[in-house]
Amino acid sequence: MIHFGCSFKKDEADLLLSRENYLYKKRNGEYPLRFGGIWTADDIAEHEQICLDNFDLNMLFYDQLDGVQFDYQIERLKFEFPEFDEITDLTQEKERYGIYAMILDKYKQIYIGKTRKNFFYRIKKHWSDNVEFDRLIFGDWRKSKLPIDSFKALDTTRILVMPLEGYSEEEILAVEQVLVESIDEVFLANRLSGGSIQWSNRLTPYMCGKVKFRNL
């Protein structure tokens, strides 16, 4: 299968997000963990249920969104930021870098990201990464958005890129933050507000101020 010029060997069902493929396990049957720690069987079972409940809430949220308003949001984004190019072949984007927008029409969601490598590498990484078990929920499970990397390649139906060659990391981060804040919250897939983030292995007070929660 070819999607945005990229070749995929998986079946179509495996290239679309579903409840069945949302929770990723390694070949040994264990869940991958970003932060480690000791997880009992009861802990795992409880977290599995919370993740699936959160998945269901997000799906219900997407279903009630207005498709006309979503299309208007896309057109407004392109009008206000004419530097965006809509691309159809990601394999031609191995040199340019900057800001990109992944559009998921089925879910009426837009994800704004940035890269200093190239658009091809970064977006392909979104499609190939598997979200660790302890990163599926961000804060309160009743307010946590689905992570963008849990969506599959075919869920991305449109791609916009804004090349920013010659921009510094700080300048790119500043543009990213402006773009994230320009999108109506109900259509924004980002979990964070963009710009500079001080990462740690847990949600710090600083980071909590950057988190985009959603009332599900």
N, C-alpha and C positions, 0 to 999 in steps of 0.2 A: 504493500500500500504506500502511495505517495501522498504526503501532506505538507503543504508549503515547500515543496521541492525536496523534502526529506523522506528517505525510505524507511519503512517500518516492517518488521517481520512478524509482529504480533497480529492476532486476529482483531477485527474491529471492536468486538466486545471488550477486549483488554485495553483498548485505546480510548475508552470512554469511562468516566467515573460512574461507579454504581455502589450500592450499599454492600454488595458482595466483595468488591475489590478495594474498599476504602481502608480497611485495617490490613496493613502489610506485615507479613511474617517472613523471616529468613528461611533458607532451605532446611534448617534444622528444626523449624517449627516454632522458634522463639521470636518474640518481638524485639526489634532493634531499639536501643535506648540511647538518647543523646547524653543524658546526665548520669546514667548508671543508678546506683542505689540498690537496695534489696527489695524486691517485689515478691510478696507471697502470692499463692494461687488465688486467695480471696481478693488481694489488691488488684491483680490482673483482671479477674472477672468483673469487679466493680468498675474498673476503668474502661473495660470493653463496653459495658452497658452505657456508661456516661458518654463515651465517644459516639456510639450509635444513636443515642437519644439526641445528642447535639447535631449529628448528621441529619436526622429526620427533621429537626426544628429548622435547620438551614434550608432544607428542600422545600418545606412549607413556606418559608419566607420568600424564596425565589419565585415560587408559583404565584404568589399574590402581587408580584411587581408588574407594572404597566409597561408593555412592550413598546408602545408608541412613545412614552416618555423616555424610555431607554434609548431608542433611536435618536430622539431629539438630543439627549445628552451626548451621544457620539458626535452628532453633527455640530453641536455647540463646542465640543472639545476641539474638533478640527478647525472650526472657524476662529476660535480664540487663540489657537496655537497652530498657525499655518506652517510652522516649521516641521510638523509631522508629515511623514510620507507613509502611505499605506502600501505594504509590500505583499507579494504573493509567493515569492521564492526566497526562503530563508537562507538557502545555500549561497546566495549572492551577497550575504551580509557578514562575511568573514573578516572584513577590514574595518567597517564603520562601528562606532560605539557611541554611547550616550544614554538617552532615555527611550524606553519602549512602553507601549501599551498593549497588553494582551486582552482581547475582547472575547468573552464567553457568552455568545448570544443566547444559548439555551437557558442559561442561568441569569441573564441580564446583569452581568458583572464586568467590571473593568479593573484590571490590575496594572498599576504603574510601577515600573522597575527601572533600575539604572545599571549600567555596566561600563567598566573601563577596559574590558577585554574585547569582545565584539558581540553583536546581536545574535549571530548564529550560535555561538557557544553558550551564551547565557540563557536563551530561550529553550534550547535543546536540553539544558540542564534542568530547567523547570519540569520538562516533560519526562525526564529519566530519573529524577530524584524520588526516593521513597521517604515519606515523613516518618520520623521515629515515633514510637508509641507514646512517649512522654511529651511530645510536642504537638499532638493533635488538638489538645485543648489549651487555650490561651486565657488564663484567668477563670472566670465563672463560666461553666459549661453552658449555662442558659443565655450567655451573651457572646460566646466565642465564635468568630467566623471560621469557616473551613480554610485551612492553609492552601495557598495557591498551588503548592507542589503536590497536593492530593488529587488535583484535577489531572486528566490525562491529555495526551497530545490532541486528539480530535475534539476536545472540549474548547480549544482555542480556535475560533472561527475567523477572526480578523486580527491583524497585527499592524500597529502603527509604530514607526521609529522616528526619532528625532536625533540625528547625528550631531554630536557635540565635540568633534575633534578639536584639540587645542584647549579645551576647557580643563581647569584643574578639578581635582576630586571635590573640593569644597564648592566650586561653582556648579558642578553637576548635581551634588546633593541639594543645593539651594533650589535648582530648577525642579528637581524631583518633588521637593516639599510643596512648591507652588502648585504643581500639577495635581498632586494627591488632594490638596485642599480645595481644588477647583471642582472636584467631582461630587455630585450629590451622594451623601453618605449611603443611601440605600443601594446605589449601584457600584459602590467601591468595594473591591475584594481585598484591598490591603488591610493587614492587621495593625500596621504601624503608620504613623503620620508622615513618614519620609524624613529626609534630612539626616543629620548626624545622630547616631544611636550609640549609647554606652552599653555594650553588651555585658552580661554576667550570666551565671548559671541559674538565675531565678529573676523574677520580676522585681526590680528595684523600684523605689518610689519615683526615681527619674523616669524609668521606663514606663511605669504605669501611666504617666502623663502623655506618653507617645502612643499608647495602645488604643486602637479603634474598636471599641466594643459595639455590639449590636443587640437591641432588644428583640429577642426571638419569641 
